[in-house]
Amino acid sequence: MRAPLRPVSAVPAGRVDESLPEGAGSPAQERSLKPRRKRLENRLVWSKSRHGLFEECRRAYFYQYYGAWEGWLEDAPPPTRELYVLKNLSNRATWAGKVVHSLAEMVIRNLLAGHPMALEDAQRIALSKLRADFVDSRDGRYLENPKRHCGLQEHHYAMPVDPRDWKASAALVETCIRNLIEGKIYQRLLRLPPDAILDCERMETFLVGEADAPGAGVYAYAIPDLVVRGRDGKIVILDWKTSDPQTARSAELQLAVYADFISGDYEVEPERILAGEVFLRDGSIRWHTIDRAAIAKARQQVHDSIGRMREPLRDPLVNVAEIEAFPETDELGVCAGCRFRGPCGKLPRLQEAGVLP
């Protein structure tokens, strides 16, 4: 038997907690930069982002998941360390998204503690975080500790950025936080009992379906932004989005994978789950129907995706890869935004083609 429905942990009761969720700069990550007595295992675990990068560029995929592995160690070879630094770079869009997600988690945990955050406080903390991140990136502090300090592609590659674009990123963060706190989802949460909030940014790995053979199981990450039990008893999975709802790709597969995990973890029928993408740019919500067919389809897609990822591996059983089996993409539009465009040698070609200055 699995554990019954349980509330996510809250911050201690009292005044509003303005500490960002444990992540960059946390003691746990500080310790991860030191040599370990026992090496971590590089496991092949499916995620939507891993799937997307594999389909987009095999060479970038290799750099991200194999070339950068153990780059956090003090004795890491310089090429490995360089890839590890690049792996942790953000761009202005992903940076804004990370800050919004951190503030969303803070807002939820303070709500659980009984002291909802004021909009002005949340926006002030977010802008303070953005300013600190900008300075860390501009001054190159991420080169020493890329997990503790923010690094932006715009600074690393000395990209010309109009000051108005930096201000636009800050304005987007402010807008997203406003739409979060003033939006109907959060307003409904204010009227629900605290134990209705089941999960908030909990990362787990789980077996997707059944293993085809011993040692051949397919595992996936599940990191739902928010899981809530409604008054009707249904479980609602919510995924915060900072992208434009008009151009954003559907998160149907990602949410179906989350629903597969939630269905097993909380022992609920798939038909009792509802999943939604919450676009914080404008407060709109894109709902997805979850049922057994949707989960079966997602399981097949994940198994097929992992199968393609295993094909170029030198040894699939221990997840060992060699760079030669992962060719570069020829799509210069993809290369222009890639954090690995330096080591792959595409910069001169991008500049000759006029894609980059």
Buried (B, 14 or more C-beta within 10 A) or exposed (E): EEEEBEBBEBBEEEEBBBEBBEBBBBEEBEEEBEEEEEEEEBEBBBBBEBBEBBEEBBBBBBBBBBBBBBBBBEEBEEEBBBBBBBBBBBBBEBBBBBBBBBBBBBBBBBBBBEBBBEBEBBBBBBBEBBEEBBEBBEEEBBEEBBBBBBBBBBBBBEEEEEEEEBEEBBEBBBBBBBBBBEBEBBEBBEEBEEEBBBBBBBEBBBEBBEEEEEEEEBBBBBBBBBBBBEEEEBBBBBBBBBBEBEEBEEBBBBBBBBBBBBBBBBEBEBEBBBBBBBBBBEBBBBEBEBBEEBBBBBBEBBBEBBEEBBEBBEEBEEBEBEEEEBEBBEEBEBBBEBBBBBBBEBBEBBEEEEBBE
